[in-house]
Amino acid sequence: MTSVSTGASPSATTPAVVLTIAGSEATGGAGAQADLKTFQELGVFGIANLTCIVSFDPKDNWNHRFVPVDQQVIADQLEATAAAYGPASGAPSVLDTVKIGMLGSPATISTVAGSLKANGFGNVVLDPVLICKGQEPGHALDTDQALKAEILPLATFVTPNHFEAESLSGLEITDVESLKAAAVRIHELSGAAVLAKGGVRLEGPDAVDVFFDGETLEVLSAPKVGEVAVSGAGCSLAAAVTAELAKGASPLEAARTAKVFVTEGIRNRVASGAPFDALWQGGAR
């Protein structure tokens, strides 16, 4: 019979600890569910603090049904996580790497920004979710502006998709050269490393992303797997970057690994009754 010990001494096998602050997505393809599966596949201990509950509405063109988590509940989650794994916790692996996904409201953005400042994480990976399909337009705009003002300056790594890269940079992205220009502009605005995703949005046989950290500009390219976006690809890419940074990879190394991870996940996608497929985080096995 195997005994279970609590309070075991630290060892070389203690995994890095990572946190995702994101929404729950009911079909399991995106959001915190995708993040946790990515963390597990890449060998880190994943924690999720939920900001909202999202469930697609099959009766309304699969738009988002969005329910925010109460601000005190969000604050309580962040407090508990910091107490368990933060710098003063005494944990063998200290939480120093966090991924930011869907926040959903200016109030949540302020709550999360306060926690980021208080905890001083070394790595803050921002997947800048700027549009929640089905949200009231005015509310969505307020959320976008708050994200740019309060969270973007705290990020150390940003992973915008095509639309988000256009919004953050103010540039129209039509090809690889304009994607490069957008990545450079976003770095200038934020000081963060940037992985700007062209994906299937740009014409050509390859899914192209651009990495820029102020010194190195690298185009990451892989043959497209279909011409339609797959649910969870953006979440999983940012989560893979997060996991690799927590394990000690450089930002460029993390971007390269994340690109391969997501490409294989798209290749081994999961179909359902929804009008979109989901990335499978076990695709690289």
C-alpha positions in Angstrom: 0.0 0.0 0.0 1.4 3.4 -1.0 1.5 6.0 1.7 0.7 9.6 1.0 2.7 12.3 2.8 1.7 15.9 3.1 4.5 18.4 3.6 7.1 16.5 1.7 10.5 18.2 1.4 11.3 20.0 -1.9 12.9 18.0 -4.6 14.2 18.4 -8.1 10.9 17.0 -9.4 8.8 19.8 -7.9 7.0 21.4 -10.9 6.9 25.0 -11.7 3.6 26.7 -10.6 1.6 28.8 -13.0 -1.7 30.7 -12.7 -4.3 31.6 -15.3 -6.7 34.4 -14.6 -9.4 33.7 -17.1 -13.0 32.7 -17.9 -14.6 29.3 -17.8 -15.7 28.2 -21.3 -18.5 25.6 -21.0 -17.6 23.4 -24.0 -14.0 22.9 -22.7 -12.3 24.1 -25.8 -11.0 27.5 -24.7 -10.5 29.7 -21.6 -9.3 28.3 -18.3 -10.1 24.7 -19.4 -7.7 25.0 -22.3 -5.1 26.7 -20.1 -5.1 24.0 -17.5 -4.9 21.2 -20.1 -1.9 23.0 -21.7 -0.2 23.4 -18.4 -0.6 19.7 -17.6 0.8 18.6 -21.0 3.8 20.8 -20.6 4.7 19.7 -17.1 3.7 22.6 -14.9 1.3 22.8 -12.0 -1.7 24.9 -13.1 -4.0 27.0 -11.1 -7.1 28.8 -12.4 -8.8 31.8 -10.9 -12.0 32.4 -12.7 -13.2 35.9 -13.9 -16.4 34.9 -15.7 -18.5 32.0 -17.0 -19.0 31.8 -20.8 -21.4 29.4 -22.4 -22.1 29.6 -26.2 -25.8 29.9 -27.0 -26.7 27.4 -29.7 -30.1 29.1 -30.1 -28.4 32.4 -31.0 -25.7 31.7 -33.6 -23.4 30.4 -30.8 -22.9 33.9 -29.4 -21.4 34.1 -25.9 -23.6 34.1 -22.9 -21.4 36.0 -20.5 -21.8 36.0 -16.7 -19.1 37.9 -14.6 -17.8 36.4 -11.4 -18.4 38.7 -8.4 -15.5 41.0 -7.7 -15.1 39.9 -4.1 -15.0 36.3 -5.3 -12.2 37.1 -7.8 -10.3 39.0 -5.1 -10.7 36.0 -2.8 -9.4 33.6 -5.4 -6.3 35.8 -6.0 -5.7 36.1 -2.2 -5.9 32.4 -1.6 -3.6 31.6 -4.5 -1.0 34.2 -3.4 -1.1 32.9 0.2 -0.6 29.3 -1.0 2.1 29.9 -3.6 3.3 33.5 -3.4 6.7 34.7 -2.3 5.8 34.7 1.4 4.1 31.2 1.3 7.1 29.1 1.9 6.0 26.8 -1.0 8.9 24.8 -2.7 7.9 26.3 -6.1 7.0 30.0 -5.8 4.4 31.3 -8.2 6.1 33.9 -10.4 4.4 33.3 -13.8 0.8 34.2 -14.6 -1.4 34.2 -17.7 -4.2 36.7 -18.2 -7.1 35.6 -20.4 -10.6 36.9 -20.6 -11.4 39.5 -17.9 -14.6 40.8 -19.4 -15.3 44.1 -17.5 -13.5 47.2 -16.3 -14.2 46.3 -12.7 -12.5 42.9 -13.1 -9.6 44.5 -14.9 -9.1 46.9 -11.9 -9.3 44.0 -9.4 -6.8 41.9 -11.4 -4.4 44.8 -12.0 -4.3 45.5 -8.3 -3.3 41.9 -7.6 -0.6 41.9 -10.3 0.9 45.0 -8.8 0.8 43.7 -5.3 2.4 40.3 -6.1 5.1 41.5 -8.5 5.1 38.5 -10.8 8.2 38.1 -12.9 6.3 36.9 -16.0 2.9 38.2 -17.0 1.6 36.8 -20.2 -1.4 38.7 -21.6 -3.7 37.1 -24.2 -5.5 40.4 -24.9 -9.1 39.3 -25.3 -10.6 42.5 -26.7 -14.0 41.3 -28.0 -16.5 39.0 -26.4 -18.9 38.1 -29.2 -22.4 38.9 -28.1 -21.4 41.6 -25.6 -23.1 45.0 -25.7 -20.8 47.2 -27.9 -20.4 50.1 -25.4 -19.5 47.7 -22.6 -17.0 45.9 -24.9 -15.3 49.2 -25.8 -15.0 50.2 -22.1 -13.4 46.9 -21.4 -11.0 47.2 -24.2 -9.9 50.6 -23.2 -9.4 49.5 -19.5 -7.4 46.5 -20.6 -5.0 48.7 -22.7 -4.7 51.2 -19.8 -4.4 49.0 -16.8 -3.2 45.5 -17.8 -1.1 46.0 -21.0 1.6 48.1 -19.1 2.0 45.3 -16.6 2.5 42.6 -19.2 5.9 41.1 -20.0 4.7 39.0 -23.0 1.7 39.7 -25.2 0.0 37.3 -27.7 -2.5 39.3 -29.8 -4.4 37.6 -32.6 -4.9 39.4 -36.0 -7.8 41.6 -34.8 -6.2 42.4 -31.5 -2.8 43.2 -33.1 -4.6 45.7 -35.4 -6.4 47.2 -32.4 -3.3 47.5 -30.2 -1.0 48.8 -32.9 -3.4 51.0 -34.9 -2.1 49.4 -38.1 -3.9 47.4 -40.8 -2.5 44.0 -41.1 -2.7 42.4 -44.6 0.5 40.5 -44.9 3.6 39.4 -43.1 5.4 42.7 -43.4 2.5 44.6 -41.8 2.3 41.9 -39.1 6.0 42.6 -38.4 5.3 46.3 -38.1 2.4 45.7 -35.7 4.5 43.5 -33.5 7.2 46.2 -33.3 4.6 48.9 -32.6 3.0 46.8 -29.8 6.4 46.3 -28.2 7.1 50.0 -28.3 3.8 50.7 -26.6 4.1 48.0 -23.9 7.7 47.1 -23.5 6.7 43.5 -23.6 7.8 40.7 -25.8 5.2 40.2 -28.5 4.0 37.1 -30.4 1.6 38.6 -33.0 -0.5 35.9 -34.6 -1.4 36.0 -38.3 -2.6 32.4 -38.2 -5.1 31.5 -40.9 -6.1 35.2 -41.4 -3.3 36.0 -43.8 -3.3 34.6 -47.3 -0.8 31.9 -48.3 -0.1 28.3 -47.4 1.5 29.0 -44.0 0.2 30.1 -40.6 2.5 32.9 -39.8 3.2 34.5 -36.4 5.8 37.2 -35.6 7.9 37.4 -32.5 9.6 40.6 -31.4 11.2 41.5 -28.0 13.0 44.8 -28.9 16.0 43.0 -30.2 15.0 39.8 -32.1 12.4 39.7 -34.8 11.6 36.2 -35.9 8.9 34.9 -38.2 7.4 31.6 -36.9 5.8 29.7 -39.7 4.1 26.3 -40.2 1.9 24.9 -42.9 -1.8 25.8 -42.4 -4.0 22.9 -41.1 -7.2 24.0 -42.7 -8.4 27.5 -43.4 -10.7 28.0 -40.4 -9.8 29.1 -36.9 -10.0 26.5 -34.2 -11.4 27.1 -30.7 -8.8 27.3 -28.0 -5.8 28.0 -30.3 -5.1 31.4 -28.9 -5.6 30.4 -25.3 -3.4 27.4 -25.7 -0.6 29.3 -27.4 -0.5 31.9 -24.6 -0.7 29.1 -22.0 2.1 27.2 -23.6 4.3 30.4 -23.6 3.4 30.8 -19.9 4.4 27.2 -19.1 7.7 27.4 -20.9 8.6 30.8 -19.3 7.9 29.2 -15.8 10.3 26.4 -16.6 13.0 28.9 -17.4 12.8 29.2 -21.2 13.7 32.5 -22.9 10.7 34.4 -24.5 11.9 33.4 -28.0 12.3 29.7 -26.9 8.8 29.8 -25.3 7.3 31.2 -28.5 8.9 28.6 -30.7 7.7 25.7 -28.4 4.2 27.2 -28.2 4.0 27.4 -32.0 4.8 23.7 -32.4 2.4 22.8 -29.5 -0.5 24.6 -31.0 0.1 23.4 -34.6 0.0 19.8 -33.4 -3.1 20.5 -31.3 -4.9 22.0 -34.4 -3.8 19.0 -36.5 -5.5 16.7 -34.0 -8.5 18.9 -33.4 -11.7 17.7 -31.7 -15.0 18.0 -33.5 -18.5 18.4 -31.9 -22.0 19.4 -32.6 -20.9 23.1 -32.5 -20.0 24.8 -35.7 -16.3 24.9 -34.8 -13.6 22.5 -33.8 -11.5 22.6 -30.7 -7.8 22.3 -30.3 -6.6 19.1 -28.5 -3.8 19.8 -26.1 -2.7 16.2 -26.3 -2.0 16.5 -30.1 1.7 16.6 -29.7 1.9 13.2 -28.0 
